[in-house]
Amino acid sequence: MRAPMQLREPNTILVGKKSVMAYVLAVVSQFNNGSPFVKIKARGKIISRAVDVAEIVRHRFINSAQAKEIKISTEDLQSEDGTMAKVSSIEIVLVK
């Protein structure tokens, strides 16, 4: 399945197939560069990895970070064969 083309939002980490610690480092780097918040986004089977990233950041690296907002939704994506599929998504907003 292909995601629709989107412009990258500032302070947003899109979680994919890399290791959890790669995304943790990206979130911590955003906070260290002065960002007041970081959005962690994921879809489908990767949602659990996004939750892991948020929890590792909060409990091991930046104890003052809090989950300000958690949004869940369903997106319609078109697969390569043209069929439409519904995919769950999550957006976690961490603030320092």
C-alpha positions in Angstrom: 0.0 0.0 0.0 1.2 3.5 -0.7 0.5 6.5 1.5 -0.6 9.7 -0.1 2.1 12.3 -0.6 2.2 14.6 2.4 4.3 17.5 3.3 6.4 16.8 6.4 5.2 18.7 9.5 7.7 20.3 11.8 8.4 18.5 15.1 6.9 15.3 13.7 8.5 11.9 13.9 6.9 9.3 11.5 7.5 5.8 13.0 8.3 3.1 10.5 10.5 0.0 10.3 13.7 1.2 12.0 14.5 0.2 15.5 12.7 1.8 18.4 15.8 3.5 19.7 16.4 5.2 16.4 13.0 7.0 16.9 13.7 7.6 20.6 16.9 9.4 19.5 15.0 11.5 17.0 12.5 12.6 19.6 15.2 13.4 22.2 17.1 15.4 19.5 14.0 17.4 18.7 13.6 18.3 22.4 17.3 19.1 22.8 17.0 21.4 19.8 14.5 23.5 21.6 11.2 22.1 20.4 8.4 22.6 22.9 6.5 19.5 21.6 7.1 16.5 19.4 4.4 14.5 17.5 4.9 10.8 17.1 2.8 9.3 14.3 2.4 5.7 13.1 -0.1 3.5 11.2 -1.1 -0.1 11.2 1.1 -2.7 12.8 3.7 0.0 13.7 1.3 1.7 16.3 2.8 -0.4 19.1 6.3 0.8 18.2 5.1 4.4 18.4 3.7 3.8 21.9 7.1 2.2 22.9 8.9 5.2 21.6 6.8 7.6 23.7 7.1 5.5 26.8 10.9 5.1 26.5 11.3 8.8 26.0 9.1 9.6 29.0 10.6 7.1 31.5 14.2 6.8 30.5 15.4 10.0 28.8 13.2 13.0 29.6 11.3 12.4 32.8 9.5 15.8 32.5 7.9 14.8 29.2 4.2 14.2 29.2 1.7 12.9 26.7 -0.4 16.0 26.1 -2.6 14.5 23.5 -3.2 11.1 21.9 -5.3 10.9 18.7 -6.5 7.7 17.1 -8.1 7.5 13.7 -8.7 5.4 10.6 -7.3 6.3 7.2 -8.4 5.1 3.8 -5.4 4.0 1.8 -5.3 2.8 -1.8 -3.2 -0.4 -2.3 -1.1 -1.0 -5.5 -3.9 -3.1 -7.0 -6.3 -0.2 -6.6 -8.4 -1.5 -3.7 -9.1 0.7 -0.7 -8.1 -0.4 2.8 -8.8 1.1 6.2 -5.7 1.5 8.3 -5.6 2.6 12.0 -3.3 5.4 12.9 -2.1 7.1 16.1 -0.6 10.5 16.9 1.0 11.1 20.3 2.0 14.6 21.2 4.7 14.8 23.9 5.5 18.1 25.7 8.4 18.9 27.9 
